[in-house]
């Protein structure tokens, strides 16, 4: 299958020993759907623990502790998917407010 979902752990940023496979898929759409599912599962769990919260707080939880899926294309067209971008959109949609940058010197 030409698309492989790999999953990094935001808590162990840049530690390849914490990377795991998230599945192989025949189409880019299937791979993107799996990545979105991984992000949504973290956000669901975080909301259950933290309760109703702001988009900023949920986003900060995700970037610190969530899973960061990405897609590796094998002999296929690359797939443009950003788990962090998707998570930001989902946090804002779920909470009904925008993710605020707490430190304007850092891009998010």
PyMOL CGO cylinders between C-alpha atoms (Angstrom):
from pymol import cmd
from pymol.cgo import CYLINDER

trace = [
    CYLINDER, 0.00, 0.00, 0.00, 1.39, 3.37, -0.95, 0.3, 1, 1, 1, 1, 1, 1,
    CYLINDER, 1.39, 3.37, -0.95, 0.50, 5.40, 2.18, 0.3, 1, 1, 1, 1, 1, 1,
    CYLINDER, 0.50, 5.40, 2.18, 1.85, 4.73, 5.65, 0.3, 1, 1, 1, 1, 1, 1,
    CYLINDER, 1.85, 4.73, 5.65, 0.69, 6.65, 8.71, 0.3, 1, 1, 1, 1, 1, 1,
    CYLINDER, 0.69, 6.65, 8.71, 3.40, 7.10, 11.31, 0.3, 1, 1, 1, 1, 1, 1,
    CYLINDER, 3.40, 7.10, 11.31, 2.74, 8.56, 14.74, 0.3, 1, 1, 1, 1, 1, 1,
    CYLINDER, 2.74, 8.56, 14.74, 5.10, 10.64, 16.84, 0.3, 1, 1, 1, 1, 1, 1,
    CYLINDER, 5.10, 10.64, 16.84, 4.49, 11.51, 20.48, 0.3, 1, 1, 1, 1, 1, 1,
    CYLINDER, 4.49, 11.51, 20.48, 4.43, 15.26, 21.14, 0.3, 1, 1, 1, 1, 1, 1,
    CYLINDER, 4.43, 15.26, 21.14, 5.60, 14.65, 24.73, 0.3, 1, 1, 1, 1, 1, 1,
    CYLINDER, 5.60, 14.65, 24.73, 8.74, 12.99, 23.37, 0.3, 1, 1, 1, 1, 1, 1,
    CYLINDER, 8.74, 12.99, 23.37, 9.38, 15.43, 20.54, 0.3, 1, 1, 1, 1, 1, 1,
    CYLINDER, 9.38, 15.43, 20.54, 12.10, 14.30, 18.11, 0.3, 1, 1, 1, 1, 1, 1,
    CYLINDER, 12.10, 14.30, 18.11, 12.56, 10.96, 19.88, 0.3, 1, 1, 1, 1, 1, 1,
    CYLINDER, 12.56, 10.96, 19.88, 12.26, 8.39, 17.09, 0.3, 1, 1, 1, 1, 1, 1,
    CYLINDER, 12.26, 8.39, 17.09, 12.18, 5.60, 19.68, 0.3, 1, 1, 1, 1, 1, 1,
    CYLINDER, 12.18, 5.60, 19.68, 8.68, 6.77, 20.58, 0.3, 1, 1, 1, 1, 1, 1,
    CYLINDER, 8.68, 6.77, 20.58, 7.45, 6.63, 16.97, 0.3, 1, 1, 1, 1, 1, 1,
    CYLINDER, 7.45, 6.63, 16.97, 4.94, 3.94, 16.01, 0.3, 1, 1, 1, 1, 1, 1,
    CYLINDER, 4.94, 3.94, 16.01, 3.02, 2.85, 12.93, 0.3, 1, 1, 1, 1, 1, 1,
    CYLINDER, 3.02, 2.85, 12.93, -0.57, 3.97, 12.51, 0.3, 1, 1, 1, 1, 1, 1,
    CYLINDER, -0.57, 3.97, 12.51, -1.48, 1.80, 9.55, 0.3, 1, 1, 1, 1, 1, 1,
    CYLINDER, -1.48, 1.80, 9.55, -1.04, 1.42, 5.81, 0.3, 1, 1, 1, 1, 1, 1,
    CYLINDER, -1.04, 1.42, 5.81, -3.60, 2.64, 3.31, 0.3, 1, 1, 1, 1, 1, 1,
    CYLINDER, -3.60, 2.64, 3.31, -4.37, 2.33, -0.38, 0.3, 1, 1, 1, 1, 1, 1,
    CYLINDER, -4.37, 2.33, -0.38, -5.42, 5.96, -0.79, 0.3, 1, 1, 1, 1, 1, 1,
    CYLINDER, -5.42, 5.96, -0.79, -4.34, 9.34, 0.50, 0.3, 1, 1, 1, 1, 1, 1,
    CYLINDER, -4.34, 9.34, 0.50, -7.91, 10.01, 1.68, 0.3, 1, 1, 1, 1, 1, 1,
    CYLINDER, -7.91, 10.01, 1.68, -7.86, 6.89, 3.87, 0.3, 1, 1, 1, 1, 1, 1,
    CYLINDER, -7.86, 6.89, 3.87, -4.50, 7.91, 5.35, 0.3, 1, 1, 1, 1, 1, 1,
    CYLINDER, -4.50, 7.91, 5.35, -5.72, 11.43, 6.09, 0.3, 1, 1, 1, 1, 1, 1,
    CYLINDER, -5.72, 11.43, 6.09, -8.89, 10.04, 7.69, 0.3, 1, 1, 1, 1, 1, 1,
    CYLINDER, -8.89, 10.04, 7.69, -6.76, 7.86, 9.98, 0.3, 1, 1, 1, 1, 1, 1,
    CYLINDER, -6.76, 7.86, 9.98, -4.61, 10.84, 10.96, 0.3, 1, 1, 1, 1, 1, 1,
    CYLINDER, -4.61, 10.84, 10.96, -7.70, 12.88, 11.78, 0.3, 1, 1, 1, 1, 1, 1,
    CYLINDER, -7.70, 12.88, 11.78, -9.08, 9.99, 13.82, 0.3, 1, 1, 1, 1, 1, 1,
    CYLINDER, -9.08, 9.99, 13.82, -5.88, 9.83, 15.88, 0.3, 1, 1, 1, 1, 1, 1,
    CYLINDER, -5.88, 9.83, 15.88, -6.02, 13.56, 16.64, 0.3, 1, 1, 1, 1, 1, 1,
    CYLINDER, -6.02, 13.56, 16.64, -9.76, 13.45, 17.41, 0.3, 1, 1, 1, 1, 1, 1,
    CYLINDER, -9.76, 13.45, 17.41, -9.29, 10.52, 19.79, 0.3, 1, 1, 1, 1, 1, 1,
    CYLINDER, -9.29, 10.52, 19.79, -6.75, 12.53, 21.79, 0.3, 1, 1, 1, 1, 1, 1,
    CYLINDER, -6.75, 12.53, 21.79, -9.02, 15.60, 21.88, 0.3, 1, 1, 1, 1, 1, 1,
    CYLINDER, -9.02, 15.60, 21.88, -11.99, 13.45, 23.01, 0.3, 1, 1, 1, 1, 1, 1,
    CYLINDER, -11.99, 13.45, 23.01, -9.93, 11.98, 25.84, 0.3, 1, 1, 1, 1, 1, 1,
    CYLINDER, -9.93, 11.98, 25.84, -8.51, 15.35, 26.87, 0.3, 1, 1, 1, 1, 1, 1,
    CYLINDER, -8.51, 15.35, 26.87, -11.98, 16.90, 27.02, 0.3, 1, 1, 1, 1, 1, 1,
    CYLINDER, -11.98, 16.90, 27.02, -13.20, 14.05, 29.24, 0.3, 1, 1, 1, 1, 1, 1,
    CYLINDER, -13.20, 14.05, 29.24, -10.33, 14.68, 31.66, 0.3, 1, 1, 1, 1, 1, 1,
    CYLINDER, -10.33, 14.68, 31.66, -10.33, 18.48, 31.58, 0.3, 1, 1, 1, 1, 1, 1,
    CYLINDER, -10.33, 18.48, 31.58, -14.03, 19.05, 31.04, 0.3, 1, 1, 1, 1, 1, 1,
    CYLINDER, -14.03, 19.05, 31.04, -15.27, 21.95, 28.96, 0.3, 1, 1, 1, 1, 1, 1,
    CYLINDER, -15.27, 21.95, 28.96, -12.31, 24.20, 28.35, 0.3, 1, 1, 1, 1, 1, 1,
    CYLINDER, -12.31, 24.20, 28.35, -11.02, 26.91, 26.04, 0.3, 1, 1, 1, 1, 1, 1,
    CYLINDER, -11.02, 26.91, 26.04, -9.57, 26.21, 22.61, 0.3, 1, 1, 1, 1, 1, 1,
    CYLINDER, -9.57, 26.21, 22.61, -6.22, 27.52, 23.85, 0.3, 1, 1, 1, 1, 1, 1,
    CYLINDER, -6.22, 27.52, 23.85, -6.09, 25.15, 26.79, 0.3, 1, 1, 1, 1, 1, 1,
    CYLINDER, -6.09, 25.15, 26.79, -7.16, 22.14, 24.69, 0.3, 1, 1, 1, 1, 1, 1,
    CYLINDER, -7.16, 22.14, 24.69, -4.61, 23.07, 21.99, 0.3, 1, 1, 1, 1, 1, 1,
    CYLINDER, -4.61, 23.07, 21.99, -1.82, 23.39, 24.57, 0.3, 1, 1, 1, 1, 1, 1,
    CYLINDER, -1.82, 23.39, 24.57, -2.72, 19.98, 25.94, 0.3, 1, 1, 1, 1, 1, 1,
    CYLINDER, -2.72, 19.98, 25.94, -2.54, 18.49, 22.44, 0.3, 1, 1, 1, 1, 1, 1,
    CYLINDER, -2.54, 18.49, 22.44, 0.82, 19.99, 21.50, 0.3, 1, 1, 1, 1, 1, 1,
    CYLINDER, 0.82, 19.99, 21.50, 2.32, 18.87, 24.81, 0.3, 1, 1, 1, 1, 1, 1,
    CYLINDER, 2.32, 18.87, 24.81, 0.86, 15.38, 25.17, 0.3, 1, 1, 1, 1, 1, 1,
    CYLINDER, 0.86, 15.38, 25.17, -1.04, 14.37, 22.01, 0.3, 1, 1, 1, 1, 1, 1,
    CYLINDER, -1.04, 14.37, 22.01, -0.04, 12.11, 19.19, 0.3, 1, 1, 1, 1, 1, 1,
    CYLINDER, -0.04, 12.11, 19.19, 1.31, 13.71, 16.01, 0.3, 1, 1, 1, 1, 1, 1,
    CYLINDER, 1.31, 13.71, 16.01, 0.44, 11.52, 13.00, 0.3, 1, 1, 1, 1, 1, 1,
    CYLINDER, 0.44, 11.52, 13.00, 2.00, 12.09, 9.59, 0.3, 1, 1, 1, 1, 1, 1,
    CYLINDER, 2.00, 12.09, 9.59, 1.85, 10.37, 6.23, 0.3, 1, 1, 1, 1, 1, 1,
    CYLINDER, 1.85, 10.37, 6.23, 4.72, 8.76, 4.35, 0.3, 1, 1, 1, 1, 1, 1,
    CYLINDER, 4.72, 8.76, 4.35, 3.99, 8.23, 0.65, 0.3, 1, 1, 1, 1, 1, 1,
    CYLINDER, 3.99, 8.23, 0.65, 5.70, 5.23, -0.96, 0.3, 1, 1, 1, 1, 1, 1,
    CYLINDER, 5.70, 5.23, -0.96, 5.90, 5.56, -4.74, 0.3, 1, 1, 1, 1, 1, 1,
    CYLINDER, 5.90, 5.56, -4.74, 2.90, 7.88, -4.60, 0.3, 1, 1, 1, 1, 1, 1,
    CYLINDER, 2.90, 7.88, -4.60, 2.19, 11.59, -4.57, 0.3, 1, 1, 1, 1, 1, 1,
    CYLINDER, 2.19, 11.59, -4.57, 3.05, 13.28, -1.25, 0.3, 1, 1, 1, 1, 1, 1,
    CYLINDER, 3.05, 13.28, -1.25, 0.15, 14.14, 1.05, 0.3, 1, 1, 1, 1, 1, 1,
    CYLINDER, 0.15, 14.14, 1.05, -0.14, 17.59, 2.59, 0.3, 1, 1, 1, 1, 1, 1,
    CYLINDER, -0.14, 17.59, 2.59, -1.50, 16.98, 6.10, 0.3, 1, 1, 1, 1, 1, 1,
    CYLINDER, -1.50, 16.98, 6.10, -0.61, 18.83, 9.29, 0.3, 1, 1, 1, 1, 1, 1,
    CYLINDER, -0.61, 18.83, 9.29, -1.81, 17.20, 12.50, 0.3, 1, 1, 1, 1, 1, 1,
    CYLINDER, -1.81, 17.20, 12.50, -1.10, 20.39, 14.42, 0.3, 1, 1, 1, 1, 1, 1,
    CYLINDER, -1.10, 20.39, 14.42, -3.10, 22.47, 11.92, 0.3, 1, 1, 1, 1, 1, 1,
    CYLINDER, -3.10, 22.47, 11.92, -5.97, 20.01, 12.03, 0.3, 1, 1, 1, 1, 1, 1,
    CYLINDER, -5.97, 20.01, 12.03, -5.88, 19.91, 15.84, 0.3, 1, 1, 1, 1, 1, 1,
    CYLINDER, -5.88, 19.91, 15.84, -5.96, 23.70, 16.02, 0.3, 1, 1, 1, 1, 1, 1,
    CYLINDER, -5.96, 23.70, 16.02, -9.05, 23.83, 13.77, 0.3, 1, 1, 1, 1, 1, 1,
    CYLINDER, -9.05, 23.83, 13.77, -10.75, 21.09, 15.80, 0.3, 1, 1, 1, 1, 1, 1,
    CYLINDER, -10.75, 21.09, 15.80, -9.96, 22.82, 19.13, 0.3, 1, 1, 1, 1, 1, 1,
    CYLINDER, -9.96, 22.82, 19.13, -11.49, 26.05, 17.86, 0.3, 1, 1, 1, 1, 1, 1,
    CYLINDER, -11.49, 26.05, 17.86, -14.53, 24.25, 16.43, 0.3, 1, 1, 1, 1, 1, 1,
    CYLINDER, -14.53, 24.25, 16.43, -15.13, 22.21, 19.59, 0.3, 1, 1, 1, 1, 1, 1,
    CYLINDER, -15.13, 22.21, 19.59, -14.69, 25.07, 22.03, 0.3, 1, 1, 1, 1, 1, 1,
    CYLINDER, -14.69, 25.07, 22.03, -16.23, 27.88, 20.00, 0.3, 1, 1, 1, 1, 1, 1,
    CYLINDER, -16.23, 27.88, 20.00, -13.31, 30.26, 20.45, 0.3, 1, 1, 1, 1, 1, 1,
    CYLINDER, -13.31, 30.26, 20.45, -9.89, 30.84, 18.93, 0.3, 1, 1, 1, 1, 1, 1,
    CYLINDER, -9.89, 30.84, 18.93, -6.56, 29.46, 20.03, 0.3, 1, 1, 1, 1, 1, 1,
    CYLINDER, -6.56, 29.46, 20.03, -4.67, 32.41, 21.46, 0.3, 1, 1, 1, 1, 1, 1,
    CYLINDER, -4.67, 32.41, 21.46, -0.93, 32.68, 21.28, 0.3, 1, 1, 1, 1, 1, 1,
    CYLINDER, -0.93, 32.68, 21.28, 0.38, 33.15, 24.79, 0.3, 1, 1, 1, 1, 1, 1,
    CYLINDER, 0.38, 33.15, 24.79, 3.91, 33.92, 23.63, 0.3, 1, 1, 1, 1, 1, 1,
    CYLINDER, 3.91, 33.92, 23.63, 3.78, 36.11, 20.51, 0.3, 1, 1, 1, 1, 1, 1,
    CYLINDER, 3.78, 36.11, 20.51, 7.44, 35.39, 19.73, 0.3, 1, 1, 1, 1, 1, 1,
    CYLINDER, 7.44, 35.39, 19.73, 6.64, 31.70, 18.99, 0.3, 1, 1, 1, 1, 1, 1,
    CYLINDER, 6.64, 31.70, 18.99, 4.82, 30.71, 15.83, 0.3, 1, 1, 1, 1, 1, 1,
    CYLINDER, 4.82, 30.71, 15.83, 2.17, 28.01, 16.15, 0.3, 1, 1, 1, 1, 1, 1,
]
cmd.load_cgo(trace, "trace")
